[in-house]
Amino acid sequence: MTAGCLRQHKRAARAMIVGAAFALFGTASAFAADPIKIGQIAALSGASAQSGEAITRGLTLAIDEINAKGGLLGGRMLELVQRDDESTPPKGLIAARELISENVAAIFGGIDTPVSLAMVPLLNKEKRIYMGVWAAGTGITRNGADPNYAFRVSAVDALVDVKLLKFAHQKFGAKKAGLMLINNPWGQGNEKGLAAASKADPSVEIAGVEKFENNDVDMVPQLTRLKDAGADSIILVVNAPPGAQVMKSRERMGWMVPVISHWGISGGRFPELAGPTAGDADFVQTYSFFGKLSPVGQRVLAALQKKYPQIKGPEDVFAPVGTANAYDAMHILALAIAQAGSTDADAIRTALEDLKTPYEGLIKTYTRAFTPDNHDALGPDDYIMVHYEGDKIVPVN
């Protein structure tokens, strides 16, 4: 080989090495830039669509903040992937299977306990993180699975039931509560929880239990039976549309008994559907944008106003619990992913159960959000009672 040929050969070899290096760098950069997909399965249409939109807003704000700081795991951006469960368990299961196939790092649930109860066994089997941010069914997180991949930043029925009876007694002097429950697993779970709460604290006994279907429009017969049984208050467990029918039936009867409700009525157009007595129902929440806000609350409200121009103030934040729970839950999940150094479900689960970094959230400061034995980040001290004033959700005085 001549000297010229040798030099040409060396230059070609160097070019190949440099090209290979750039190719490897490009591949590594592409891998590092792959987004971390975050799934959301919620009611994005239908009567409870406001709940899904509220959750979307909370997740989006948190994701925007995380991505603005450089994302996670060396610059990987978070990407929200949504599916509409239409408030039906079969649709939720189909959506869960789709998102598992898309390799999402976690799936955030929606308002409907039956949908979440249908999805959680699949997600535990497939080793995928579930993060509940609304549905309060006790069995969602307390499901007996080991390991358990279901976590929640939301209310828990077993604890809410204690709160509802206690509030009925303290505010209204109630001694005999009549239960009006949606006839599905959520209602069934609360029937057991309310019975247990009454047994533990007999200040309020259960006068009777009545059930109704999601499409029922006349609840006068059920309410009449409770009235005849001596009920001095109604404990209501239902979502917005049938909840509105309960209020209308009560109004037609002229039975102005206090109504203390679970929070399902805040996930839809309850004031519009219920009419003038909508404000008579006091219900539980985990957060309110009214009153003196923490620095985090001020920042989040300002971000909501900037991103959604129709929000001029706290009164324009519909279904605030969905936004607040989702916002905090997304940031907690991000801390777990960072601590795990991975999107592996087992690594994230282990990190969630022992987070090293406290998180100053919207609802509270989470010193240790979860433990191996407790996958619910919120407790009774984090619940507040509110009601509607027009379309506004405001704290009860």
PAZAVO-199450 format. One record per residue (C-alpha): residue number from 1; residue in three letters; z, x, y. Coordinates in Angstrom, 2 decimals. Layout:
BEGIN
[r NUM,"ALA",[Z,X,Y]]
...
This chain:
BEGIN
[r 1,"MET",[0.00,0.00,0.00]]
[r 2,"THR",[-0.98,1.36,3.41]]
[r 3,"ALA",[1.54,1.77,6.24]]
[r 4,"GLY",[-0.11,-1.09,8.13]]
[r 5,"CYS",[0.03,-3.38,5.14]]
[r 6,"LEU",[3.67,-2.43,4.57]]
[r 7,"ARG",[4.57,-3.32,8.16]]
[r 8,"GLN",[2.72,-6.62,7.86]]
[r 9,"HIS",[4.50,-7.37,4.60]]
[r 10,"LYS",[7.92,-6.67,6.19]]
[r 11,"ARG",[7.10,-8.90,9.16]]
[r 12,"ALA",[6.10,-11.70,6.81]]
[r 13,"ALA",[9.29,-11.25,4.81]]
[r 14,"ARG",[11.41,-11.38,7.98]]
[r 15,"ALA",[9.58,-14.49,9.10]]
[r 16,"MET",[10.30,-16.14,5.74]]
[r 17,"ILE",[14.00,-15.23,5.98]]
[r 18,"VAL",[14.25,-16.55,9.54]]
[r 19,"GLY",[12.38,-19.70,8.55]]
[r 20,"ALA",[14.67,-20.25,5.60]]
[r 21,"ALA",[17.70,-19.73,7.81]]
[r 22,"PHE",[16.41,-22.29,10.30]]
[r 23,"ALA",[15.69,-24.72,7.46]]
[r 24,"LEU",[19.21,-24.30,6.11]]
[r 25,"PHE",[20.66,-24.69,9.58]]
[r 26,"GLY",[18.58,-27.79,10.13]]
[r 27,"THR",[19.73,-29.26,6.82]]
[r 28,"ALA",[23.37,-28.48,7.61]]
[r 29,"SER",[22.99,-29.96,11.08]]
[r 30,"ALA",[21.41,-33.10,9.68]]
[r 31,"PHE",[24.26,-33.44,7.20]]
[r 32,"ALA",[26.87,-32.90,9.88]]
[r 33,"ALA",[25.15,-35.52,12.03]]
[r 34,"ASP",[25.06,-38.15,9.28]]
[r 35,"PRO",[27.01,-41.13,10.63]]
[r 36,"ILE",[30.19,-42.38,9.04]]
[r 37,"LYS",[29.42,-46.00,8.29]]
[r 38,"ILE",[32.16,-48.56,8.96]]
[r 39,"GLY",[31.64,-51.98,7.39]]
[r 40,"GLN",[32.63,-55.32,8.87]]
[r 41,"ILE",[32.53,-58.59,6.91]]
[r 42,"ALA",[33.59,-61.57,8.98]]
[r 43,"ALA",[32.60,-65.02,10.19]]
[r 44,"LEU",[29.84,-64.16,12.65]]
[r 45,"SER",[28.42,-67.70,12.69]]
[r 46,"GLY",[29.79,-71.20,12.28]]
[r 47,"ALA",[33.03,-72.75,13.50]]
[r 48,"SER",[35.03,-69.50,13.32]]
[r 49,"ALA",[32.39,-67.28,14.92]]
[r 50,"GLN",[34.67,-66.49,17.87]]
[r 51,"SER",[37.02,-64.71,15.48]]
[r 52,"GLY",[34.21,-62.52,14.18]]
[r 53,"GLU",[33.05,-61.71,17.69]]
[r 54,"ALA",[36.60,-60.84,18.76]]
[r 55,"ILE",[36.93,-58.44,15.82]]
[r 56,"THR",[33.54,-56.94,16.66]]
[r 57,"ARG",[34.69,-56.28,20.22]]
[r 58,"GLY",[37.85,-54.51,19.09]]
[r 59,"LEU",[36.00,-52.37,16.58]]
[r 60,"THR",[33.23,-51.54,19.05]]
[r 61,"LEU",[35.62,-50.45,21.79]]
[r 62,"ALA",[37.53,-48.19,19.40]]
[r 63,"ILE",[34.33,-46.73,17.92]]
[r 64,"ASP",[32.95,-46.05,21.40]]
[r 65,"GLU",[36.14,-44.16,22.29]]
[r 66,"ILE",[36.11,-42.12,19.07]]
[r 67,"ASN",[32.43,-41.25,19.39]]
[r 68,"ALA",[32.86,-40.30,23.06]]
[r 69,"LYS",[35.38,-37.68,21.93]]
[r 70,"GLY",[32.89,-36.18,19.46]]
[r 71,"GLY",[33.28,-38.44,16.45]]
[r 72,"LEU",[35.03,-37.30,13.27]]
[r 73,"LEU",[34.70,-34.52,10.70]]
[r 74,"GLY",[32.86,-32.04,12.87]]
[r 75,"GLY",[30.79,-34.32,15.02]]
[r 76,"ARG",[29.85,-37.22,12.74]]
[r 77,"MET",[29.49,-40.41,14.76]]
[r 78,"LEU",[30.87,-43.75,13.59]]
[r 79,"GLU",[28.35,-46.52,12.98]]
[r 80,"LEU",[29.31,-50.20,12.56]]
[r 81,"VAL",[27.47,-52.08,9.81]]
[r 82,"GLN",[28.03,-55.84,9.91]]
[r 83,"ARG",[27.63,-58.75,7.50]]
[r 84,"ASP",[28.27,-62.45,8.10]]
[r 85,"ASP",[30.43,-64.02,5.38]]
[r 86,"GLU",[29.96,-67.52,6.87]]
[r 87,"SER",[33.61,-68.17,5.93]]
[r 88,"THR",[32.68,-68.51,2.25]]
[r 89,"PRO",[34.02,-66.27,-0.59]]
[r 90,"PRO",[30.65,-65.98,-2.42]]
[r 91,"LYS",[28.93,-64.75,0.75]]
[r 92,"GLY",[31.80,-62.32,1.31]]
[r 93,"LEU",[31.42,-60.90,-2.20]]
[r 94,"ILE",[27.68,-60.45,-1.78]]
[r 95,"ALA",[28.27,-58.72,1.54]]
[r 96,"ALA",[30.91,-56.44,0.01]]
[r 97,"ARG",[28.53,-55.34,-2.74]]
[r 98,"GLU",[25.82,-54.64,-0.16]]
[r 99,"LEU",[28.11,-52.50,1.98]]
[r 100,"ILE",[29.43,-50.61,-1.04]]
[r 101,"SER",[25.83,-49.73,-1.89]]
[r 102,"GLU",[25.42,-48.48,1.70]]
[r 103,"ASN",[28.39,-46.16,1.12]]
[r 104,"VAL",[30.56,-47.39,3.96]]
[r 105,"ALA",[33.84,-45.51,4.38]]
[r 106,"ALA",[35.81,-48.73,4.78]]
[r 107,"ILE",[35.32,-52.48,5.13]]
[r 108,"PHE",[37.06,-54.50,7.83]]
[r 109,"GLY",[37.73,-58.13,6.93]]
[r 110,"GLY",[37.69,-61.33,8.96]]
[r 111,"ILE",[39.70,-64.48,9.57]]
[r 112,"ASP",[39.43,-66.20,6.19]]
[r 113,"THR",[42.08,-65.45,3.57]]
[r 114,"PRO",[39.99,-66.93,0.68]]
[r 115,"VAL",[37.15,-64.53,1.52]]
[r 116,"SER",[39.46,-61.51,1.63]]
[r 117,"LEU",[41.21,-62.55,-1.59]]
[r 118,"ALA",[37.80,-62.71,-3.26]]
[r 119,"MET",[36.71,-59.28,-1.99]]
[r 120,"VAL",[39.86,-57.19,-2.51]]
[r 121,"PRO",[39.73,-57.03,-6.34]]
[r 122,"LEU",[36.14,-55.76,-6.13]]
[r 123,"LEU",[37.02,-53.21,-3.46]]
[r 124,"ASN",[40.00,-51.96,-5.47]]
[r 125,"LYS",[37.80,-51.65,-8.54]]
[r 126,"GLU",[35.09,-49.80,-6.64]]
[r 127,"LYS",[37.63,-47.63,-4.77]]
[r 128,"ARG",[36.71,-48.70,-1.28]]
[r 129,"ILE",[39.12,-49.02,1.64]]
[r 130,"TYR",[39.71,-52.59,2.86]]
[r 131,"MET",[41.26,-52.99,6.31]]
[r 132,"GLY",[42.43,-56.50,7.15]]
[r 133,"VAL",[42.56,-57.41,10.83]]
[r 134,"TRP",[43.07,-61.17,10.75]]
[r 135,"ALA",[43.43,-62.91,7.36]]
[r 136,"ALA",[47.17,-63.17,6.72]]
[r 137,"GLY",[47.34,-64.17,3.05]]
[r 138,"THR",[50.27,-62.30,1.53]]
[r 139,"GLY",[48.35,-61.46,-1.65]]
[r 140,"ILE",[45.63,-59.57,0.19]]
[r 141,"THR",[47.72,-56.42,0.47]]
[r 142,"ARG",[50.49,-57.31,-2.00]]
[r 143,"ASN",[47.99,-57.62,-4.81]]
[r 144,"GLY",[49.59,-55.65,-7.66]]
[r 145,"ALA",[46.81,-53.06,-7.82]]
[r 146,"ASP",[47.68,-49.42,-8.49]]
[r 147,"PRO",[46.19,-47.65,-6.69]]
[r 148,"ASN",[45.80,-50.22,-3.94]]
[r 149,"TYR",[43.01,-49.67,-1.40]]
[r 150,"ALA",[43.85,-52.76,0.72]]
[r 151,"PHE",[45.60,-52.21,4.07]]
[r 152,"ARG",[46.18,-54.52,7.01]]
[r 153,"VAL",[46.93,-54.45,10.74]]
[r 154,"SER",[47.64,-58.13,11.10]]
[r 155,"ALA",[50.19,-60.81,10.38]]
[r 156,"VAL",[51.47,-61.50,6.86]]
[r 157,"ASP",[51.98,-65.09,5.75]]
[r 158,"ALA",[55.33,-64.48,4.07]]
[r 159,"LEU",[56.68,-63.17,7.38]]
[r 160,"VAL",[54.83,-65.65,9.61]]
[r 161,"ASP",[56.33,-68.55,7.65]]
[r 162,"VAL",[59.84,-67.35,8.52]]
[r 163,"LYS",[58.79,-67.04,12.17]]
[r 164,"LEU",[57.32,-70.56,12.33]]
[r 165,"LEU",[60.39,-72.32,10.93]]
[r 166,"LYS",[62.75,-70.25,13.05]]
[r 167,"PHE",[60.75,-71.02,16.20]]
[r 168,"ALA",[60.65,-74.75,15.37]]
[r 169,"HIS",[64.42,-74.80,15.08]]
[r 170,"GLN",[65.17,-72.64,18.12]]
[r 171,"LYS",[62.72,-74.26,20.57]]
[r 172,"PHE",[62.65,-77.86,19.40]]
[r 173,"GLY",[65.86,-78.24,17.42]]
[r 174,"ALA",[63.78,-79.11,14.37]]
[r 175,"LYS",[65.67,-79.87,11.17]]
[r 176,"LYS",[63.00,-81.48,8.99]]
[r 177,"ALA",[59.50,-79.96,9.10]]
[r 178,"GLY",[56.46,-81.69,7.71]]
[r 179,"LEU",[53.81,-79.30,6.35]]
[r 180,"MET",[50.12,-79.94,7.08]]
[r 181,"LEU",[48.16,-77.40,5.03]]
[r 182,"ILE",[44.48,-76.71,4.42]]
[r 183,"ASN",[43.73,-77.21,0.74]]
[r 184,"ASN",[42.68,-73.68,-0.18]]
[r 185,"PRO",[44.40,-70.45,-1.30]]
[r 186,"TRP",[45.59,-69.77,2.25]]
[r 187,"GLY",[47.32,-73.13,2.45]]
[r 188,"GLN",[48.74,-72.75,-1.05]]
[r 189,"GLY",[50.16,-69.33,-0.23]]
[r 190,"ASN",[51.84,-70.66,2.91]]
[r 191,"GLU",[53.29,-73.61,1.02]]
[r 192,"LYS",[55.14,-71.15,-1.21]]
[r 193,"GLY",[56.10,-68.97,1.76]]
[r 194,"LEU",[57.43,-71.87,3.83]]
[r 195,"ALA",[59.42,-73.19,0.87]]
[r 196,"ALA",[60.94,-69.74,0.35]]
[r 197,"ALA",[61.69,-69.39,4.08]]
[r 198,"SER",[63.42,-72.78,4.15]]
[r 199,"LYS",[65.45,-71.92,1.08]]
[r 200,"ALA",[66.54,-68.61,2.59]]
[r 201,"ASP",[67.53,-70.29,5.88]]
[r 202,"PRO",[68.22,-74.01,5.39]]
[r 203,"SER",[68.36,-74.70,9.14]]
[r 204,"VAL",[65.00,-76.41,8.66]]
[r 205,"GLU",[64.29,-78.25,5.42]]
[r 206,"ILE",[60.84,-79.32,4.26]]
[r 207,"ALA",[60.41,-83.09,4.74]]
[r 208,"GLY",[57.10,-83.24,2.90]]
[r 209,"VAL",[53.87,-81.42,2.14]]
[r 210,"GLU",[50.41,-82.83,2.91]]
[r 211,"LYS",[47.01,-81.27,2.19]]
[r 212,"PHE",[43.57,-81.87,3.64]]
[r 213,"GLU",[40.03,-80.55,3.24]]
[r 214,"ASN",[38.06,-78.49,5.72]]
[r 215,"ASN",[35.69,-81.37,6.53]]
[r 216,"ASP",[38.28,-84.16,6.79]]
[r 217,"VAL",[38.26,-85.99,10.12]]
[r 218,"ASP",[41.07,-88.52,9.65]]
[r 219,"MET",[44.52,-87.14,8.88]]
[r 220,"VAL",[46.43,-90.28,9.93]]
[r 221,"PRO",[47.42,-91.13,6.31]]
[r 222,"GLN",[48.95,-87.68,5.74]]
[r 223,"LEU",[50.72,-87.67,9.09]]
[r 224,"THR",[52.03,-91.19,8.49]]
[r 225,"ARG",[53.59,-90.10,5.21]]
[r 226,"LEU",[55.29,-87.17,6.93]]
[r 227,"LYS",[56.56,-89.45,9.71]]
[r 228,"ASP",[57.94,-91.90,7.16]]
[r 229,"ALA",[59.66,-88.98,5.40]]
[r 230,"GLY",[61.60,-88.24,8.59]]
[r 231,"ALA",[59.70,-85.15,9.77]]
[r 232,"ASP",[60.71,-84.10,13.28]]
[r 233,"SER",[58.07,-81.35,13.57]]
[r 234,"ILE",[54.74,-80.33,12.02]]
[r 235,"ILE",[54.03,-76.89,10.63]]
[r 236,"LEU",[50.25,-76.50,10.66]]
[r 237,"VAL",[48.25,-73.99,8.59]]
[r 238,"VAL",[44.51,-74.31,9.19]]
[r 239,"ASN",[41.56,-72.93,11.14]]
[r 240,"ALA",[40.22,-74.45,14.36]]
[r 241,"PRO",[37.95,-77.41,13.41]]
[r 242,"PRO",[40.24,-79.27,10.95]]
[r 243,"GLY",[43.23,-78.22,13.07]]
[r 244,"ALA",[41.65,-80.09,15.96]]
[r 245,"GLN",[41.31,-83.17,13.74]]
[r 246,"VAL",[45.03,-83.01,12.96]]
[r 247,"MET",[45.79,-83.03,16.69]]
[r 248,"LYS",[43.41,-85.95,17.29]]
[r 249,"SER",[44.93,-87.95,14.43]]
[r 250,"ARG",[48.42,-87.27,15.79]]
[r 251,"GLU",[47.27,-88.45,19.21]]
[r 252,"ARG",[45.77,-91.67,17.78]]
[r 253,"MET",[49.10,-92.39,16.11]]
[r 254,"GLY",[51.00,-91.80,19.33]]
[r 255,"TRP",[53.33,-89.52,17.37]]
[r 256,"MET",[54.10,-86.77,19.88]]
[r 257,"VAL",[56.04,-84.62,17.42]]
[r 258,"PRO",[56.07,-80.83,18.09]]
[r 259,"VAL",[53.31,-78.84,16.34]]
[r 260,"ILE",[53.99,-75.23,15.34]]
[r 261,"SER",[50.88,-73.59,13.93]]
[r 262,"HIS",[49.64,-70.50,12.18]]
[r 263,"TRP",[47.02,-68.61,14.16]]
[r 264,"GLY",[43.87,-69.92,12.49]]
[r 265,"ILE",[43.40,-72.43,15.30]]
[r 266,"SER",[42.77,-69.56,17.73]]
[r 267,"GLY",[39.66,-68.36,15.90]]
[r 268,"GLY",[37.28,-71.05,17.13]]
[r 269,"ARG",[36.70,-73.74,19.79]]
[r 270,"PHE",[40.08,-75.44,19.28]]
[r 271,"PRO",[40.69,-76.60,22.90]]
[r 272,"GLU",[37.22,-78.13,23.11]]
[r 273,"LEU",[37.49,-79.81,19.70]]
[r 274,"ALA",[41.10,-80.99,19.96]]
[r 275,"GLY",[40.90,-82.36,23.47]]
[r 276,"PRO",[43.82,-82.98,25.84]]
[r 277,"THR",[46.62,-82.37,23.32]]
[r 278,"ALA",[45.38,-78.90,22.28]]
[r 279,"GLY",[48.11,-77.31,24.38]]
[r 280,"ASP",[50.80,-79.13,22.38]]
[r 281,"ALA",[50.37,-76.71,19.49]]
[r 282,"ASP",[52.40,-73.51,19.74]]
[r 283,"PHE",[51.03,-70.80,17.47]]
[r 284,"VAL",[51.69,-67.23,16.41]]
[r 285,"GLN",[49.80,-64.15,17.63]]
[r 286,"THR",[50.26,-60.39,17.52]]
[r 287,"TYR",[49.12,-59.64,21.07]]
[r 288,"SER",[48.50,-61.16,24.49]]
[r 289,"PHE",[46.60,-59.66,27.42]]
[r 290,"PHE",[48.77,-61.67,29.82]]
[r 291,"GLY",[51.83,-60.26,31.54]]
[r 292,"LYS",[52.70,-56.63,32.19]]
[r 293,"LEU",[50.41,-54.45,30.08]]
[r 294,"SER",[51.07,-50.99,28.72]]
[r 295,"PRO",[48.72,-48.18,29.82]]
[r 296,"VAL",[46.76,-48.76,26.60]]
[r 297,"GLY",[46.54,-52.48,27.35]]
[r 298,"GLN",[45.32,-51.80,30.87]]
[r 299,"ARG",[42.69,-49.38,29.56]]
[r 300,"VAL",[41.45,-51.76,26.87]]
[r 301,"LEU",[41.26,-54.74,29.23]]
[r 302,"ALA",[39.31,-52.61,31.72]]
[r 303,"ALA",[36.95,-51.50,28.93]]
[r 304,"LEU",[36.43,-55.11,27.84]]
[r 305,"GLN",[35.60,-56.12,31.40]]
[r 306,"LYS",[33.13,-53.27,31.75]]
[r 307,"LYS",[31.39,-53.85,28.42]]
[r 308,"TYR",[31.42,-57.67,28.56]]
[r 309,"PRO",[30.78,-58.78,32.17]]
[r 310,"GLN",[31.79,-62.37,31.39]]
[r 311,"ILE",[35.39,-61.14,31.02]]
[r 312,"LYS",[36.95,-61.24,34.48]]
[r 313,"GLY",[40.57,-61.21,33.35]]
[r 314,"PRO",[42.98,-61.96,30.46]]
[r 315,"GLU",[42.01,-65.64,30.49]]
[r 316,"ASP",[38.47,-64.75,29.41]]
[r 317,"VAL",[39.49,-62.79,26.29]]
[r 318,"PHE",[39.03,-65.35,23.54]]
[r 319,"ALA",[40.78,-64.85,20.19]]
[r 320,"PRO",[42.64,-61.81,21.57]]
[r 321,"VAL",[44.43,-61.15,18.30]]
[r 322,"GLY",[41.12,-60.29,16.61]]
[r 323,"THR",[40.27,-57.75,19.29]]
[r 324,"ALA",[43.74,-56.20,19.40]]
[r 325,"ASN",[44.23,-55.92,15.64]]
[r 326,"ALA",[40.75,-54.50,15.07]]
[r 327,"TYR",[41.09,-51.99,17.90]]
[r 328,"ASP",[44.36,-50.58,16.57]]
[r 329,"ALA",[43.19,-50.64,12.96]]
[r 330,"MET",[40.01,-48.69,13.72]]
[r 331,"HIS",[41.94,-45.95,15.50]]
[r 332,"ILE",[44.45,-45.76,12.63]]
[r 333,"LEU",[41.61,-45.49,10.10]]
[r 334,"ALA",[40.03,-42.72,12.20]]
[r 335,"LEU",[43.30,-40.77,12.15]]
[r 336,"ALA",[43.39,-41.10,8.36]]
[r 337,"ILE",[39.80,-39.90,7.97]]
[r 338,"ALA",[40.55,-36.91,10.21]]
[r 339,"GLN",[43.73,-36.11,8.28]]
[r 340,"ALA",[41.93,-36.48,4.95]]
[r 341,"GLY",[39.08,-34.28,6.17]]
[r 342,"SER",[36.80,-36.49,4.14]]
[r 343,"THR",[35.38,-39.99,3.69]]
[r 344,"ASP",[36.51,-40.02,0.07]]
[r 345,"ALA",[38.39,-43.28,-0.52]]
[r 346,"ASP",[41.28,-41.70,-2.43]]
[r 347,"ALA",[41.75,-39.09,0.28]]
[r 348,"ILE",[41.72,-41.75,3.02]]
[r 349,"ARG",[44.13,-43.96,1.06]]
[r 350,"THR",[46.55,-41.07,0.60]]
[r 351,"ALA",[46.32,-40.22,4.30]]
[r 352,"LEU",[46.88,-43.84,5.38]]
[r 353,"GLU",[50.04,-43.96,3.29]]
[r 354,"ASP",[51.42,-40.88,5.04]]
[r 355,"LEU",[49.89,-40.47,8.48]]
[r 356,"LYS",[51.28,-37.39,10.19]]
[r 357,"THR",[50.19,-38.34,13.71]]
[r 358,"PRO",[51.84,-41.27,15.52]]
[r 359,"TYR",[49.39,-43.61,17.22]]
[r 360,"GLU",[50.14,-45.25,20.57]]
[r 361,"GLY",[48.22,-48.45,20.06]]
[r 362,"LEU",[47.53,-51.68,21.86]]
[r 363,"ILE",[50.11,-53.73,19.95]]
[r 364,"LYS",[52.74,-51.01,19.56]]
[r 365,"THR",[53.28,-47.32,18.81]]
[r 366,"TYR",[52.77,-46.79,15.08]]
[r 367,"THR",[55.09,-43.98,14.02]]
[r 368,"ARG",[54.02,-44.41,10.42]]
[r 369,"ALA",[51.68,-47.34,10.05]]
[r 370,"PHE",[51.82,-47.56,6.24]]
[r 371,"THR",[53.72,-46.21,3.27]]
[r 372,"PRO",[52.82,-46.15,-0.43]]
[r 373,"ASP",[54.92,-49.32,-0.86]]
[r 374,"ASN",[53.94,-51.12,2.34]]
[r 375,"HIS",[50.30,-51.57,3.31]]
[r 376,"ASP",[51.08,-53.90,6.25]]
[r 377,"ALA",[51.42,-52.20,9.62]]
[r 378,"LEU",[52.89,-55.17,11.52]]
[r 379,"GLY",[56.09,-57.11,10.95]]
[r 380,"PRO",[57.95,-60.11,12.44]]
[r 381,"ASP",[59.08,-58.13,15.49]]
[r 382,"ASP",[55.42,-57.73,16.40]]
[r 383,"TYR",[54.69,-61.49,16.47]]
[r 384,"ILE",[54.71,-63.60,19.64]]
[r 385,"MET",[54.32,-67.36,20.18]]
[r 386,"VAL",[51.58,-68.69,22.44]]
[r 387,"HIS",[49.71,-71.88,23.27]]
[r 388,"TYR",[46.57,-72.99,25.06]]
[r 389,"GLU",[46.46,-73.76,28.75]]
[r 390,"GLY",[42.93,-75.06,29.02]]
[r 391,"ASP",[40.90,-72.37,27.26]]
[r 392,"LYS",[43.49,-69.67,27.96]]
[r 393,"ILE",[45.89,-68.38,25.29]]
[r 394,"VAL",[49.15,-67.72,27.10]]
[r 395,"PRO",[52.67,-66.82,25.89]]
[r 396,"VAL",[55.16,-69.64,25.40]]
[r 397,"ASN",[57.96,-69.53,27.97]]
